[in-house]
Amino acid sequence: MNSNLERKNALVTGGSRGIGLACAIKLAQQGANVFLAASDSGRLEQAAKNIREQTQARVGFYASDLRELEGCRKTADSMMKEFGQCDMLINSAGATKGGLFPDQPDEEMLDGFALKFHAAVRLSRFLWPHLKQSKGTVINIVGGFARTPSSDFMVGGSVNAALANFTKALANQGLKDDVNVNWIHPGMTVTERLKETFETRAAQQNLSREQVQENAVAAEGLRRLGEPEDVAELVAFLCSPQARHIHGTGISVDGGGSKGYY
């Protein structure tokens, strides 16, 4: 086992599946203890079991609705009660919905901000004193739509852009308090959420999900779709001492999908 992060403690939101789970597994493989947060207790229990079977890490979890202030507070409190210290906060929770703007109800925009944006803000606030004490790390999993808006994904693009802006500001605070802060823009990554996005577009375009996926890969000129592990590898590196001079930066993990300079 690579002990790069041995005896470090990480809170990973959205840790029961997808990118969040991949990040938790990778951190545990490098010696960290991980605390998983999500809404589904059954999935959390299974994810914790899988990580324990694959690694020697200590694994805790707490099920709550991170859309709510109290859910975030209880998650942070549970993590600190379990481990007594927070060295890494990985905000990966969030499921924004695609859709054509004139048809999207107000609730979908509010829900997108509630889970992905406000949860990251609140958990960063609640855990900041502990991260400051441990000279820790915050990594927010954002998304490429922050940089490349789309008319059929306005909720996700708006939430991602706000989270990226917040993270940059948080990095400025991190310079004062010696907390390392960065964010990652995954591209099209094989998760349940991507499947749902393709299904939404398929319904809009009267195509099959497979056709939408093939068209999306071809349009961006990709070699392949991303895997959650692609993001997890970068997360683990950014949490390591070797990456301490990388700060206040958004990094794309999208196989070259982003064509703009910014």
Steps between C-alpha positions, in 0.01 A plus 500: 500500500618849416505674839513852355188594695540265794311606815328782310122530518277590205132587470365413155150611406315307234718217626259213440544483121658651191786745527459542876534127565800475267667786690433334835647170379812668361561700819454186709746313278755770578457458874227748590198435717182601319160621613225470241199729475192453283125468539449124452602303810488167318739613229729658758516179700585300188761753388664495844506121494662498155771745606578301815533183294738665253715692747603513863341839544266601775168594340207690648184639345194708570179521301333839478346745256785734416252737339410608852710707737439258786598204283836662429550589866425146619730354233791719609432427867481125435828503312678684780346274765617193306854613412571807715679673217436607140792522259317481167156610383392369161169649390367271228126492575268653246254398231385788282237434234519568130208636308383767258493836675144615429363170627706460817315571825647735758540208741771338288723807519445532874568130557819513294642779712376346826695175466810580300570864586359562847615165638859572394482851647353383830732205552800720420380748762428240767830317452724801430628536860608134494651526152688809613632313803618205290627715208260298293362482149167580334418370153169577333384283211338753267457426127587616151167677446634773730716605205288390204134595556230310313138592439386152602702491823452844652443375852824303508700773329376769737562291811845396379602856419389620842685217675820567305482870588440419867792256501737760358394742773541226760852442371579863577388436858706183492813703436440680829419184696735249331221286356558377145198548273446390140219382277462247221292517182415145393385456143263227387560231760331160521264542795130457563460875464652499150262221403209712621630800304521296181151362560364854537665611177381186324141586587550857382660394171290189436809279494620201700732555796775310316468733201519806722813361668668421169415845366634669814832313488539571127407869538772555760755289314568282803688172507264369767266599776660577835492263795451605864849369572648763265372771734592305813865478396521878479317546830749274677794689351356840594463374858864395514787712636656500152209710368507766770613771259198437275244733654194694386490314169226333296622196308308326223491121483310465175722327243541827311127568475538866596616683189524850646814647651333602825 
